[in-house]
Amino acid sequence: MEISRPHIEFLHNAAQRRRAAGDLVGASVFLDELLRIEPDHPEALMSLATIQFTDNPHSAAVLAGRIIKQAPNNVAAWTLLGQAVSTLSRADEAVQAFARAVQLDPNDANLQSNLSVALMRAGNPWAAVDAAKRAMTLNPKLPEAYSSLGHAYNVLRYRKRRSRHSRRRFACDRISPTRFWAWLGRNKIRGDHRGP
């Protein structure tokens, strides 16, 4: 039985409508049917991988790998693969995936920040510092980059530098300097280092 192109487009559009309405199970059903008919449909693979990411990161990683086999320069697929394997606690694979995504799109601050976090999880704080600094250069208002840099300096025992970069992070989160210094003063006395 020949499946027509309009039928495939109908399934894809129905899945997108279900996903936009918040019905992820219904969207998954349509996407599964679409992939049964056309196993290498790139948009369906990516949609299904992002839906399954929270509940089944292993399946999301497998689907991202299928996308990468078809389109090895797909930044979104490399990013999704990095996030999925990072969730599965496979830090070295996450570093490789994020490094490839950064290689394909070096001007994305979020990718640089994700790479920094993955490098910290893999136990490479010096490389994490470099990636966080690149992310801060690309987007000076990205709080995740400052947080990652502060964490890396903390691991490397650079308390003074960590304090300076953590202040920058708090400023990005719109916390007033007065509130930050009051918090810092209270916590130096108590020895508590949780955020405000």
C-alpha positions in Angstrom: 0.0 0.0 0.0 1.5 3.3 -1.1 1.3 6.1 1.6 0.8 9.5 0.1 2.8 12.6 1.0 -0.3 14.4 2.2 -0.9 11.6 4.7 2.6 12.0 6.1 2.2 15.7 6.3 -1.2 15.2 8.0 0.4 13.0 10.7 3.2 15.5 11.2 0.8 18.5 11.5 -1.5 16.5 13.8 1.5 15.7 16.1 2.5 19.3 16.1 -1.0 20.5 17.0 -1.2 17.9 19.9 2.2 18.9 21.2 1.3 22.6 21.1 -1.9 21.8 23.0 0.2 20.0 25.7 -1.0 16.5 24.8 2.4 14.8 24.6 1.0 11.3 24.6 -1.2 12.1 21.6 1.7 13.7 19.8 3.8 10.7 20.5 1.2 8.4 19.0 1.1 10.4 15.8 4.9 10.6 15.6 5.2 6.8 16.2 2.8 6.2 13.4 4.7 8.6 11.1 8.0 7.0 11.9 6.5 3.6 11.2 5.6 4.8 7.7 8.8 6.9 7.1 11.5 5.8 9.7 13.9 8.6 8.8 11.6 11.6 8.9 14.0 14.2 10.6 11.3 16.5 12.1 9.4 13.6 13.5 12.6 12.1 15.0 13.5 15.4 16.6 10.0 16.0 18.0 9.7 12.6 19.4 13.2 12.8 21.0 12.4 16.1 22.7 9.1 14.7 24.0 10.8 11.6 25.4 13.7 13.5 26.9 12.2 14.0 30.3 10.7 10.5 30.7 13.1 8.4 28.8 16.5 10.1 28.2 18.0 6.9 26.8 15.4 6.8 24.0 16.0 10.5 23.3 19.7 9.8 23.0 19.0 6.9 20.5 16.7 9.1 18.5 19.2 12.0 18.5 21.8 9.5 17.3 19.6 8.5 14.4 19.2 12.2 13.4 23.0 12.7 13.6 23.5 9.7 11.3 21.3 11.4 8.7 22.5 14.9 9.2 25.9 15.0 11.0 25.9 18.9 11.1 22.6 19.2 13.0 23.4 21.4 16.0 20.1 20.8 17.7 20.6 17.0 17.5 24.1 17.2 19.0 22.7 19.5 21.8 19.9 17.1 22.5 22.3 14.1 22.5 24.5 16.0 25.0 21.6 16.8 27.3 20.3 13.2 27.1 23.6 11.5 27.9 24.3 14.1 30.6 21.0 13.2 32.2 22.1 9.5 32.0 25.4 10.5 33.9 27.6 9.7 31.0 29.8 12.9 31.3 32.5 12.0 28.7 29.9 11.4 26.0 28.1 14.6 26.9 31.4 16.5 26.6 31.9 15.0 23.1 28.4 15.9 22.0 28.5 19.5 23.3 32.0 19.9 21.9 30.7 18.9 18.5 27.7 21.3 18.8 30.1 24.1 19.8 32.4 23.3 16.9 29.3 23.6 14.5 28.1 26.8 16.2 30.9 28.5 18.1 28.9 31.8 18.6 26.1 30.2 20.8 26.7 31.2 24.4 24.2 28.6 25.7 26.2 25.8 24.0 29.4 27.1 25.5 27.7 27.1 28.9 26.4 23.6 28.5 29.9 22.5 27.5 31.3 24.1 30.6 28.8 22.2 32.8 29.6 18.9 31.0 33.3 19.5 31.5 32.8 20.1 35.2 30.9 16.8 35.5 33.7 15.0 33.6 36.2 16.3 36.1 38.0 18.9 33.9 37.6 22.3 35.7 40.3 24.1 33.7 38.6 23.4 30.4 35.3 24.3 32.1 36.7 27.7 33.0 37.7 28.4 29.4 34.2 27.4 28.1 32.5 29.5 30.7 34.6 32.5 29.9 33.8 32.1 26.2 30.1 31.9 27.1 30.4 35.1 29.1 32.2 36.8 26.2 29.4 35.9 23.9 26.6 36.8 26.3 27.6 38.8 29.4 24.2 38.4 30.9 24.0 34.6 30.9 23.7 33.6 34.6 24.5 30.0 33.9 28.0 30.9 32.6 28.8 32.9 35.8 27.5 30.0 37.9 29.6 27.5 36.0 32.7 29.7 36.3 32.1 30.2 40.0 31.7 26.4 40.5 34.9 25.7 38.5 36.9 28.3 40.6 35.4 26.8 43.7 36.7 23.4 42.7 40.0 24.8 41.8 40.1 26.6 45.2 40.0 30.1 43.9 37.7 31.5 46.5 38.4 35.2 45.8 37.7 34.9 42.0 34.6 32.8 42.7 33.2 35.4 44.9 33.7 38.1 42.2 32.0 36.0 39.5 29.2 35.0 41.8 28.5 38.6 42.5 28.2 39.1 38.7 25.8 36.2 38.5 23.6 37.7 41.2 23.6 41.0 39.4 22.3 39.3 36.3 19.5 37.8 38.4 18.5 41.4 39.4 19.5 41.0 43.0 20.5 44.4 44.4 24.1 44.9 45.5 22.9 45.9 48.9 21.0 42.6 49.3 24.0 40.6 48.1 26.4 42.3 50.5 24.0 41.9 53.4 23.7 38.2 52.5 27.4 37.8 52.2 28.0 39.5 55.6 25.5 37.3 57.3 26.8 34.1 55.8 30.5 34.9 56.6 29.6 35.0 60.2 27.4 31.8 60.1 29.5 29.9 57.6 26.5 29.2 55.5 27.1 29.5 51.7 23.6 29.0 50.3 22.3 31.7 47.9 20.0 34.6 49.0 
